[in-house]
């Protein structure tokens, strides 16, 4: 079975390391704030100026003035700080973010990512993705493996305007976790019940499968 959005976020959170500064993008990445593993401390950054983002609020905790970059209400964790977006981007551009998790329309086997526009469609703005893929040390993409028409989003070469070049480290999709190295996708894990053959069929780029591929554990 393909993973749900929440399950993708849960698997992403397993990649978090104690003491890391982590930026969470709009969509699936922000859900990871609810699944930070017990026993570790991380500081989640929102590019609109919050360092120390906590889980989504309960109904009693909702504060309309406390929002993330996606305009969703959030909570602040112990030790959080609030500052201007200019200072937030200085943090990003200065290389002080250890991990960024973001969505994408396409990624390719060379580590390129297209995430900010589809020609001919309305673009609200490019957001901070271009800064994040250039400034963060480790970049993880969350996405569906194929589009709604069944076309692969893991390509030999991106077809849409690029957000960043040769920058993606790992991808967690609804079918698998993959690592990009040596100009190829390397299959590391598969979603429970998903076969390696299905992943091969839905990966248009070069895919390397070595040995038995374990199922993800939650």
C-alpha positions in Angstrom: 0.0 0.0 0.0 1.2 3.5 -0.8 2.0 5.7 2.2 -0.4 8.4 3.3 0.8 12.0 3.8 1.1 11.4 7.5 3.2 8.2 7.0 5.6 10.1 4.7 6.0 12.7 7.4 6.6 10.0 10.0 9.4 8.5 7.9 11.0 11.9 7.3 11.0 12.6 11.0 13.1 9.4 11.5 15.9 11.2 9.6 16.1 14.0 12.1 19.3 14.0 14.3 19.6 15.3 17.8 20.6 19.0 17.9 19.7 19.7 14.3 18.3 22.9 12.9 15.6 21.8 10.4 13.5 23.8 8.0 10.1 22.3 7.1 8.5 23.4 3.8 4.8 23.8 3.0 2.6 20.7 2.7 3.8 17.2 3.8 7.0 18.5 5.4 5.2 20.6 8.0 3.4 17.4 9.2 6.8 16.1 10.4 6.6 18.5 13.3 4.1 16.1 14.9 6.4 13.1 14.6 9.8 14.2 16.0 11.2 11.0 17.6 11.2 10.8 21.4 14.6 11.3 23.0 16.0 13.9 20.6 15.8 17.6 20.5 15.6 19.5 17.2 14.9 23.2 16.4 12.3 23.4 13.6 12.6 26.6 11.5 9.9 28.3 9.5 11.2 30.8 6.9 8.7 33.5 8.0 10.7 33.9 11.2 10.1 31.2 13.8 12.9 29.0 15.2 11.5 26.3 17.6 8.3 25.4 15.9 6.2 22.8 17.8 3.4 20.4 16.8 0.2 21.6 15.3 -2.0 23.2 18.0 -5.0 21.7 19.5 -8.3 23.7 19.4 -7.5 25.2 22.8 -3.9 26.1 21.7 -4.8 27.9 18.4 -3.3 31.4 18.2 -4.1 33.1 14.9 -0.9 35.2 15.2 1.4 32.2 15.4 1.7 30.8 11.8 4.2 29.0 9.7 5.3 29.8 6.1 2.1 28.1 4.8 -0.1 30.4 6.8 -1.1 27.5 9.1 -1.4 28.0 12.9 1.4 26.4 14.8 2.9 26.2 18.3 6.2 27.3 19.7 8.4 24.8 21.6 10.4 25.6 24.7 13.3 27.9 23.8 11.7 29.2 20.6 12.6 32.6 19.1 10.7 34.9 16.8 12.4 37.2 14.4 12.0 38.9 11.0 12.0 37.1 7.7 15.2 39.0 6.8 16.9 37.4 9.7 15.4 34.0 8.9 16.9 34.1 5.4 20.2 35.3 6.7 20.2 32.1 8.8 19.3 30.0 5.7 21.8 31.7 3.3 24.5 31.6 6.0 24.4 27.8 6.0 23.0 27.5 9.5 20.2 25.0 8.5 21.3 21.4 8.8 18.3 19.8 7.1 15.5 21.1 4.9 12.5 19.1 3.9 10.5 20.3 0.9 8.1 19.1 -1.7 8.7 19.0 -5.5 7.0 18.6 -8.8 10.0 16.7 -10.2 13.5 15.4 -9.2 16.0 13.8 -11.5 18.9 11.3 -11.1 21.5 14.1 -11.1 20.0 15.6 -7.9 18.2 18.5 -9.6 14.8 19.7 -8.3 11.9 21.5 -9.9 9.5 22.7 -7.3 8.4 26.3 -7.9 6.4 26.7 -11.1 4.6 24.9 -13.9 4.7 27.1 -17.0 1.2 28.4 -17.9 -0.1 28.1 -14.4 -0.5 30.8 -11.8 2.5 31.2 -9.6 2.0 33.0 -6.2 5.7 33.3 -5.8 8.9 31.3 -5.7 9.0 31.3 -1.9 12.3 30.4 -0.2 13.0 27.1 -1.8 15.9 28.4 -4.0 17.6 29.8 -0.9 17.0 26.6 1.0 18.4 24.2 -1.6 21.5 26.4 -1.9 22.1 26.9 1.8 21.0 23.8 3.7 23.5 21.0 4.3 21.1 18.1 3.8 18.0 18.2 1.5 15.2 15.7 1.7 12.3 15.8 -0.8 8.8 14.5 0.0 6.5 13.8 -2.9 4.3 11.3 -4.6 6.2 8.9 -6.8 4.0 9.5 -9.8 1.5 12.3 -10.8 -2.3 11.8 -10.9 -1.9 10.5 -14.5 0.6 7.8 -13.4 3.6 9.6 -14.9 6.8 9.2 -13.0 8.1 12.3 -11.1 11.6 10.7 -10.7 13.2 11.5 -14.0 16.3 11.1 -16.0 16.2 14.9 -16.4 13.8 17.5 -15.1 11.5 19.1 -17.6 10.2 22.0 -15.5 12.1 25.1 -14.5 14.7 24.2 -11.9 14.8 25.3 -8.3 18.2 23.9 -7.7 21.0 21.9 -9.4 22.8 18.8 -8.0 21.5 19.4 -4.5 19.1 16.7 -3.5 20.3 13.9 -1.1 17.2 11.8 -0.4 13.7 11.4 -1.6 10.8 9.9 0.4 7.8 9.1 -1.7 4.5 7.3 -1.1 6.3 4.2 -2.4 9.9 4.3 -1.4 12.9 6.0 0.1 15.7 6.7 -2.3 19.2 8.2 -2.2 20.7 10.1 -5.2 24.4 9.4 -5.8 26.6 8.6 -8.8 23.8 10.1 -11.1 21.2 7.5 -10.2 18.4 6.8 -7.8 19.4 4.1 -5.2 16.5 2.3 -3.6 16.9 2.1 0.2 13.5 1.2 1.5 10.0 0.4 0.2 6.6 1.2 1.6 5.0 -1.8 3.4 3.3 -4.0 0.8 4.9 -2.2 -2.2 7.0 -4.4 -4.5 10.3 -3.5 -6.0 8.8 -4.1 -9.4 6.2 -1.4 -8.9 8.8 1.1 -7.9 10.9 0.2 -11.0 7.8 0.7 -13.2 7.1 4.1 -11.7 10.7 5.4 -11.8 11.7 6.9 -15.1 15.2 7.8 -14.2 18.1 5.3 -13.6 17.3 3.1 -10.6 19.8 1.0 -8.8 18.5 -1.9 -6.7 21.1 -3.8 -4.7 20.1 -6.9 -2.6 16.9 -7.3 -0.6 15.1 -4.0 -0.1 13.6 -3.7 3.4 10.1 -2.4 4.1 9.9 0.9 6.1 9.4 0.6 9.8 7.2 3.0 11.8 
